[in-house]
Amino acid sequence: MLLAGAVVVLAAPAWAQTAQGWPQFQGGPAHTGAVPAGPQPAYRVAWTAPRSLGGPRDAYGLSSPVIIGELAIAVGPEEVVAVDVATGEVAWTVRRALGPSVPPAVGPSGGDELVVYTEGWGSGPPDQSPSATPSGTSSSPSVSPSPSPGAAAAATSRLVAVSLQTQERAWRVDLPDVSRTGVSLDATTAYVGTNDGAVTAVDLATGDVRWTGQAGGYLESPLAVGDGLVLASVRGTSSSAMKLVALRVEDGSQAWTYAPATASVVGGAPTIFEGTAYVALADSTVRAVALDSGVQRWLARLNSYVIGASPVVVDGGVIVADNRGQVYRLDAATGARVWDFALNVTVLRTAPVAIGEVLALATTDGELTVFDLATGDLVWRSQVADAPVRGLAVGADTLVAVRAGTGAGLFGLTNDPAGALVRVQSPTILEPVVLFGGWALAAVPLVLGLFLLGRNMWARLGVPQFSTGEDDLAGEDDE
């Protein structure tokens, strides 16, 4: 149900990323998750594009989508599907070998554009998909991925590029292991991580492998590319914490390793912005790391953990949403909390996106919520699906999302000119005047009740008699 209220006026921030579609995870190789313009709230569901679940037990759905031109493209267990952003009609599908549903990427090659994706599950898919579950406490989750199939995966795990125009295969490259990172692109190169800790760089135009570097552990989050580096978030083990590893784009050699002082084994996808990497950990912290040295710049604590999402970085702010639905804006330079909003709903494995002056966030209960980037006020909220929603991608006029569970597939949201916006402050904000006024109002019935009770008791006891002492003196005289 839509919230009703007055239309709000929002202030536009300064942007570090231009809008060129949404060609890869969180919009670009740095994964900032922000574009200067796009569809604004209020929203309405304009179309749905159902896709069947697949894989073992039909338990696997679509990856986060990307948008290029008039098409939204997502990877399913056994297909790559492109739908028309305006109508939701399927434009084409390409079959792929069964594998994890991880984000594709689209990049230019000559006069064409290539859709690059991974396929294959090595020696076979796991009986159960990787899942994040709390291990004893709500602030310390753990991830139990399937074991790496090792060398046997090379023959059936690949990086594939097809023409956006014709869907003909341009090239295919064998990978050393199964990939769960999806694909990240810079201007000329595709980067992909695999379960064995390898990062492979492939020439986008030719499909030639430029280099294979080693991050030194299990990789499951998208790689971030920027400032001459490829950043990999390496999952920890029972005896070691997670780490952030930087490889040089020219040869794959290791530039530095950031090993935080934490027991957390899980870190999300990093985000790169103006010489700094930002990453959210499962120990309920966000870390800022200098790109030139790998030295931690600051640490900010959250109220709960973040799983499977990268921070949004825009206009001097770092925005994250924890698993309890509390959304935070942190100062990018210091980590100080600028604002937060407590939704008190579950948010897992999805990141918010910044669209102009607002921030949109999908939740596991099927809601879409929108906030004012400057103030943190909630400006729109609606139930857009009866299943978990994730994987937002921003087009010129359409916001494309993934619906999980029953009725899985893609759906598009466009501006609803008849929809009403609101201005709601977070319940975590303390307003002294309102607070003390509330206490005063709450105290009125209590005071009135005590007064009436006392008056009633006074009447029952009768008029009090006070002695002057004369009777006592008279008694003494009689004696």
DAQUI-V524944 format. One record per residue. RES is the residue in one letter. PHI is phi in whole degrees, 0 to 359 (NA if undefined). PSI is psi in radians with two decimals (* if undefined). D_CENTER is the distance of its C-alpha to the mean C-alpha in Angstrom with 1 decimal. Layout:
BEGIN
res/phi/psi/d_center
RES/PHI/PSI/D_CENTER
RES/PHI/PSI/D_CENTER
END
This chain:
BEGIN
res/phi/psi/d_center
M/NA/2.38/23.2
L/285/2.52/22.7
L/276/2.47/23.3
A/259/2.68/26.4
G/168/-2.96/27.2
A/275/2.57/28.2
V/292/2.41/26.6
V/256/2.72/25.0
V/253/2.17/25.6
L/246/2.51/22.7
A/272/2.36/23.2
A/275/2.31/22.0
P/273/2.99/20.5
A/274/2.53/21.7
W/243/2.55/19.7
A/254/-0.11/19.5
Q/231/2.28/18.4
T/272/2.74/20.5
A/276/1.94/19.7
Q/230/0.91/20.9
G/77/-2.81/19.0
W/223/1.19/15.7
P/281/-0.09/17.4
Q/202/-3.14/14.8
F/310/2.24/11.2
Q/53/0.55/9.3
G/94/-0.53/12.8
G/193/3.11/15.0
P/296/-0.45/16.1
A/275/-0.22/14.7
H/62/0.65/11.1
T/290/-0.39/11.2
G/70/0.51/9.3
A/220/2.44/12.3
V/226/2.64/15.6
P/285/-0.31/18.6
A/209/2.74/19.5
G/168/-3.05/18.5
P/298/2.35/18.9
Q/252/2.68/19.1
P/290/2.77/19.0
A/286/2.78/20.7
Y/244/2.81/19.6
R/221/2.64/21.5
V/285/2.01/20.9
A/270/-0.55/23.2
W/197/2.80/23.2
T/229/2.56/22.0
A/228/1.50/22.5
P/296/2.51/22.8
R/224/2.42/22.7
S/290/2.50/24.2
L/291/2.77/22.5
G/211/-2.96/24.1
G/76/-3.00/24.6
P/304/2.26/26.1
R/61/0.32/26.6
D/50/0.81/24.7
A/254/0.05/21.5
Y/244/2.32/19.4
G/248/-2.52/17.7
L/266/2.69/16.1
S/284/3.00/13.7
S/301/2.42/11.1
P/277/2.84/13.9
V/239/2.79/15.3
I/232/2.26/17.8
I/222/2.08/21.1
G/61/-2.14/23.9
E/263/0.16/24.5
L/241/2.45/22.6
A/253/2.28/19.2
I/235/2.33/19.2
A/222/2.77/17.4
V/254/2.21/18.6
G/255/3.10/20.0
P/305/-0.67/21.9
E/227/0.34/25.1
E/203/2.76/24.5
V/250/2.24/22.8
V/237/2.40/22.8
A/241/2.28/23.0
V/237/2.66/23.3
D/290/2.18/24.6
V/295/-0.52/22.0
A/280/-0.59/24.7
T/241/-0.36/26.1
G/82/0.01/23.9
E/289/2.46/27.0
V/290/2.16/26.6
A/273/-0.72/28.0
W/193/2.84/28.3
T/225/2.64/27.2
V/231/2.27/27.8
R/288/2.52/28.4
R/224/2.71/26.8
A/295/2.43/27.7
L/311/2.25/25.7
G/193/3.04/22.7
P/302/2.46/19.0
S/276/1.63/17.0
V/236/2.74/15.0
P/297/2.42/14.2
P/276/-3.06/17.4
A/212/2.69/18.3
V/235/2.28/21.2
G/215/2.77/23.6
P/284/2.55/27.2
S/210/1.85/30.2
G/64/-2.29/33.6
G/268/0.09/34.0
D/244/3.08/31.4
E/235/2.52/27.6
L/250/2.38/26.4
V/265/2.07/23.6
V/248/2.27/22.7
Y/211/2.91/21.3
T/256/2.80/22.0
E/209/2.81/24.1
G/96/2.56/26.0
W/234/0.48/25.5
G/63/-2.20/28.4
S/282/-0.03/30.8
G/141/2.69/28.9
P/290/2.75/25.6
P/287/2.84/25.0
D/291/-0.53/26.2
Q/228/2.52/22.8
S/285/2.69/19.4
P/302/2.43/17.4
S/217/2.60/15.7
A/263/2.17/14.3
T/224/2.53/16.7
P/297/2.44/17.9
S/247/1.39/21.0
G/97/-0.76/23.3
T/227/2.77/21.1
S/288/-0.25/17.9
S/257/0.13/16.8
S/223/1.32/17.7
P/281/2.86/16.1
S/225/2.72/17.5
V/240/2.35/16.9
S/242/1.41/20.0
P/286/2.85/19.8
S/291/2.62/22.9
P/298/2.56/25.6
S/291/2.32/25.9
P/286/-0.13/28.8
G/74/-2.56/30.0
A/298/-0.47/32.6
A/296/-0.32/33.1
A/287/-0.44/29.7
A/303/-0.64/31.0
A/288/-0.37/33.1
T/234/0.08/30.5
S/246/2.15/27.2
R/219/2.80/27.0
L/253/2.22/25.3
V/234/2.47/26.6
A/236/2.30/27.0
V/234/2.69/28.4
S/292/2.33/29.7
L/294/-0.58/27.6
Q/280/-0.76/31.0
T/249/-0.24/32.9
Q/66/0.23/30.5
E/283/2.51/33.1
R/288/2.24/32.0
A/272/-0.72/32.3
W/195/2.90/31.9
R/213/2.38/30.6
V/232/2.26/30.1
D/290/2.43/30.4
L/254/2.70/27.7
P/289/-0.28/28.7
D/195/3.11/26.3
V/292/2.51/23.6
S/250/2.33/20.3
R/240/0.06/16.8
T/275/-0.30/15.2
G/73/-2.97/15.8
V/245/2.38/17.6
S/240/2.45/17.3
L/235/2.47/20.2
D/254/-2.77/22.1
A/296/-0.53/25.2
T/232/-0.14/27.3
T/225/2.49/25.5
A/257/2.38/23.1
Y/238/2.38/21.4
V/215/2.45/20.4
G/254/2.70/20.1
T/231/2.95/21.8
N/301/-0.48/22.2
D/277/0.08/25.2
G/91/0.02/23.4
A/278/2.55/24.9
V/241/2.16/23.4
T/248/2.28/25.4
A/252/2.21/25.9
V/235/2.32/27.6
D/298/2.17/29.5
L/293/-0.62/27.9
A/284/-0.67/31.4
T/251/-0.39/33.4
G/83/0.10/31.2
D/286/2.42/33.0
V/284/2.11/31.2
R/278/-0.74/31.3
W/193/2.83/30.4
T/231/2.04/28.8
G/254/2.98/27.5
Q/235/2.10/26.7
A/271/-0.31/23.7
G/90/0.52/25.4
G/173/-3.09/23.2
Y/289/2.26/20.8
L/247/2.26/18.0
E/221/-0.08/15.1
S/250/2.63/12.2
P/304/2.49/12.5
L/280/2.53/15.1
A/252/2.47/15.0
V/233/2.26/18.4
G/173/2.73/20.1
D/55/0.62/23.2
G/76/0.25/25.1
L/230/2.67/22.7
V/246/2.13/20.5
L/256/2.29/18.0
A/237/2.26/17.3
S/270/1.99/15.5
V/260/2.16/18.2
R/290/2.48/17.9
G/278/-3.07/20.7
T/234/-3.03/23.5
S/295/-0.32/25.5
S/244/0.03/27.4
S/214/2.62/25.0
A/276/2.97/21.7
M/294/2.90/18.9
K/210/2.79/19.6
L/248/2.14/18.5
V/244/2.34/21.1
A/250/2.18/22.1
L/248/2.54/24.4
R/283/2.37/26.6
V/292/-0.42/26.2
E/284/-0.53/30.0
D/215/-0.04/30.8
G/80/0.10/28.0
S/288/2.68/29.6
Q/279/2.19/27.7
A/272/-0.75/27.4
W/192/2.89/26.0
T/229/2.25/24.1
Y/257/2.01/22.2
A/246/1.66/22.7
P/292/2.65/21.4
A/281/1.52/23.6
T/204/2.78/21.6
A/266/-0.04/22.0
S/292/2.35/18.4
V/261/-0.11/18.4
V/241/2.29/14.6
G/228/2.56/12.5
G/277/-3.04/9.3
A/292/2.36/9.7
P/283/2.78/11.6
T/236/2.41/11.7
I/249/2.31/15.3
F/202/2.10/16.9
E/47/0.99/20.6
G/80/0.17/21.7
T/225/2.50/18.9
A/256/2.40/16.1
Y/239/2.35/13.2
V/215/2.43/11.5
A/261/2.34/9.9
L/251/2.82/12.3
A/282/0.06/13.0
D/266/0.34/15.8
S/67/0.66/13.9
T/229/2.76/14.2
V/241/2.33/12.9
R/244/2.49/15.5
A/247/2.25/17.0
V/233/2.30/19.4
A/292/2.27/22.2
L/288/-0.48/22.2
D/280/-0.29/26.0
S/225/-0.33/26.6
G/78/0.23/23.6
V/271/2.40/24.5
Q/292/2.28/22.1
R/267/-0.72/22.2
W/200/2.88/20.5
L/227/2.31/18.6
A/237/2.36/16.9
R/263/2.42/16.6
L/252/3.04/14.3
N/276/-0.29/15.6
S/205/3.13/13.5
Y/271/2.86/11.5
V/240/2.26/8.0
I/236/2.23/8.0
G/68/0.49/7.0
A/221/2.57/4.0
S/260/2.63/5.9
P/293/2.56/7.0
V/271/2.31/8.2
V/234/2.12/11.9
V/199/2.47/14.5
D/52/0.74/17.9
G/76/0.19/18.2
G/235/2.60/15.1
V/245/2.08/12.0
I/245/2.25/9.2
V/223/2.77/6.7
A/234/2.20/6.2
D/275/3.08/8.2
N/291/-0.28/9.3
R/269/0.08/12.0
G/82/0.36/10.2
Q/268/2.18/11.5
V/257/2.35/10.0
Y/234/2.46/11.6
R/247/2.13/13.1
L/250/2.60/14.9
D/291/2.20/17.9
A/295/-0.45/17.2
A/275/-0.56/20.8
T/238/-0.35/21.2
G/84/-0.01/18.0
A/295/2.50/19.7
R/284/2.10/17.8
V/273/-0.83/18.5
W/204/2.87/17.1
D/211/2.71/15.0
F/223/2.18/14.8
A/265/1.81/15.1
L/281/-0.52/14.2
N/60/0.73/15.3
V/227/2.83/13.5
T/278/2.35/11.4
V/229/2.03/7.6
L/224/2.43/7.2
R/54/0.64/6.0
T/209/2.53/3.5
A/250/2.67/1.5
P/289/2.94/4.9
V/226/2.49/8.0
A/260/2.20/11.3
I/235/1.76/14.4
G/64/-2.10/17.5
E/263/0.13/17.8
V/235/2.86/15.1
L/236/2.22/11.3
A/251/2.45/10.1
L/221/2.27/7.6
A/264/2.64/8.3
T/234/2.90/9.5
T/284/-0.18/11.4
D/262/0.23/14.6
G/88/0.22/14.5
E/267/2.71/13.9
L/238/2.21/12.6
T/239/2.58/12.7
V/228/2.38/13.5
F/237/2.67/14.3
D/285/2.11/16.9
L/299/-0.60/15.4
A/285/-0.72/18.7
T/251/-0.35/19.4
G/83/0.02/16.3
D/292/2.47/18.4
L/285/2.24/17.1
V/245/-0.23/18.8
W/196/2.53/18.1
R/205/2.32/17.0
S/204/2.62/18.1
Q/277/1.92/18.1
V/255/-0.14/17.5
A/202/2.79/17.8
D/257/0.51/19.4
A/210/2.92/16.9
P/303/2.47/13.2
V/240/2.42/11.2
R/203/-3.12/8.2
G/61/0.95/8.2
L/288/2.44/9.1
A/226/2.47/11.8
V/250/2.09/14.1
G/257/-3.11/17.9
A/298/-0.73/20.8
D/234/-0.03/21.4
T/224/2.41/18.9
L/259/2.07/15.3
V/256/2.34/14.8
A/227/2.83/12.6
V/258/2.33/13.1
R/256/2.26/14.9
A/262/3.06/15.4
G/70/-2.66/18.5
T/299/2.34/21.8
G/76/0.48/22.0
A/301/2.70/19.2
G/152/-2.81/18.8
L/255/2.68/17.5
F/213/2.71/18.1
G/245/2.46/18.4
L/241/2.34/18.3
T/235/2.94/20.7
N/297/2.38/22.0
D/252/1.77/24.3
P/297/-0.35/27.2
A/269/-0.10/28.5
G/284/2.63/25.3
A/255/2.46/25.4
L/263/2.89/23.1
V/227/3.07/23.1
R/220/1.68/22.9
V/239/2.17/21.7
Q/280/2.74/21.3
S/296/2.49/19.2
P/294/-0.17/21.3
T/277/-0.17/20.8
I/281/2.25/22.9
L/266/2.08/26.6
E/250/1.79/29.2
P/304/-0.77/32.6
V/296/-0.80/34.8
V/294/-0.72/33.0
L/298/-0.90/32.8
F/290/-0.56/36.4
G/297/-0.68/37.5
G/295/-0.75/35.9
W/299/-0.72/37.7
A/296/-0.77/40.9
L/296/-0.67/40.6
A/292/-0.50/39.9
A/282/-0.39/42.9
V/303/-0.88/45.3
P/299/-0.62/45.9
L/295/-0.82/46.4
V/296/-0.75/49.0
L/297/-0.72/50.7
G/297/-0.76/50.8
L/296/-0.68/52.4
F/297/-0.82/54.9
L/294/-0.67/56.0
L/297/-0.77/56.3
G/296/-0.69/58.4
R/296/-0.71/60.6
N/296/-0.76/61.2
M/295/-0.64/62.2
W/300/-0.75/64.4
A/294/-0.67/66.3
R/293/-0.58/66.8
L/282/-0.30/68.3
G/82/-3.10/70.8
V/283/2.22/72.2
P/291/2.52/72.4
Q/251/2.22/75.9
F/249/2.24/76.4
S/283/2.45/79.6
T/265/-0.14/81.7
G/93/-0.16/83.5
E/292/-0.67/86.9
D/297/-0.68/87.2
D/294/-0.70/86.7
L/293/-0.65/89.5
A/297/-0.68/91.8
G/297/-0.66/91.4
E/293/-0.65/92.5
D/295/-0.63/95.6
D/294/-0.52/96.6
E/288/*/96.6
END
